[in-house]
Amino acid sequence: MAAAASSPDDAPHIPVLIGAILDNVSPVRGTWLDGTFGAGGYTRALLDAGADRVIGVDRDPLAFDMAADWAAGYGDRLVMQPGVFSQLDQYGADLDGVVLDLGVSSMQLDLAERGFSFMKDGPLDMRMSQSGPSAADLVADLDAGALADILFHYGEERASRRIARAIVAARAEAPITSTLHLAEIIEGCLPRARPGQSHPATRSFQALRIAVNGEYDELYNGLMAAERALKPGGQLAVVTFHSVEDRMVKRFLQMRSGGTGRANRYAPEEEQAQPQFTQRSRKAIGPDADELAQNPRARSAKLRVAIRTDAPAGEVDAKSLGMPQLPSHKSGSRR
């Protein structure tokens, strides 16, 4: 889902790094696909910048409901497509551009009933599609080992086992069904955050959200789908919000632009015969001071842009991208 600026309720949401995206993909023309439609900020910016047509994709039906009051103004230049960006090549071909913003949407964070935020009390949900197992289901059903693996591998939470044991102990007393209840349990396992540090529940909530929505699988498959859907000269712009996502995108673009990437810095970098992309820059682009002042949520955002070549699309192994792999369990059920 697209992440947007934190702003008053009556102010428009501002998409993260949109200025940097437009600067790096200009001129904007032809058909683009916005794989994380969200509040529509990227789609509107692309249309206003000159795109002939934008296909906006989102798995959350609320996204298109909220766009109803402005979408009609773009006529048939805007196509709102329910779905997931891992299948974006089914929604468009020979695309001039694809943009993906991997952060959770402000409209989701700001609605307590969606259960994404540990700052507001609401049902422990976190489902972007509003269907399937929720975060409450995972917390209720998984054993301590499976919970700890999710927190550690998806959230890089060092205290994962301590938190998982506390969750299992707490749910034995009463079901954990609200965001603040879970946040309180996590806070009790960790030192109080110092000024300027993130909330103690940040990593755990991130991990559960990623697990509920299959976000790493989505990213892995979405990058390859973009490679298949883009025409030669088409541009791929991806905005990430944490280190694992950025590592996956960085390695994908390294591998597809002429080198396989390296598991460690001492290993030789192998050359690829026919690169599928050329990178606009090897270094990620971050927010400038003005954007940070306007939108604190942008502080961890990184943008990477690449241009599709005419080489045939191919396949990439998930492990080579550094995609987290959960250990297999004989039983992931509660015990």
Number of C-alpha atoms within 10 A of each C-alpha: 26 25 31 27 22 20 13 8 8 6 9 13 20 21 24 28 23 19 12 15 22 16 11 19 18 12 11 21 17 16 24 29 33 28 31 30 31 32 27 25 21 30 27 19 18 25 20 12 14 14 21 16 21 28 22 28 28 26 22 21 15 16 23 21 11 14 15 10 9 11 18 11 10 14 10 12 15 22 17 18 19 17 19 18 28 19 19 26 19 12 18 17 16 16 24 24 28 26 23 25 27 22 21 21 23 22 21 24 19 16 14 19 18 20 28 29 25 22 15 16 18 19 21 27 26 29 22 22 15 15 12 11 13 22 28 21 15 21 23 19 17 18 20 23 20 23 26 24 21 25 26 20 18 25 23 17 21 13 15 24 18 14 24 26 16 18 23 21 13 15 15 11 8 8 14 22 19 19 26 20 18 22 20 13 18 22 16 13 18 13 8 11 11 9 7 6 8 10 15 21 23 15 19 26 25 22 22 24 23 22 21 20 20 11 18 19 15 16 19 21 19 20 24 19 20 29 28 22 25 27 18 18 17 24 28 28 20 22 28 24 19 15 13 19 23 20 15 23 24 22 19 24 27 21 23 27 23 19 19 20 22 16 13 8 8 7 9 12 15 12 13 14 10 15 20 23 27 19 19 16 11 13 12 16 17 20 21 12 10 8 19 16 12 13 19 12 18 24 16 14 22 22 24 24 26 24 23 26 21 14 14 11 20 11 11 16 10 16 11 15 24 17 20 17 13 12 11 9 10 6 11 15 14 15 10
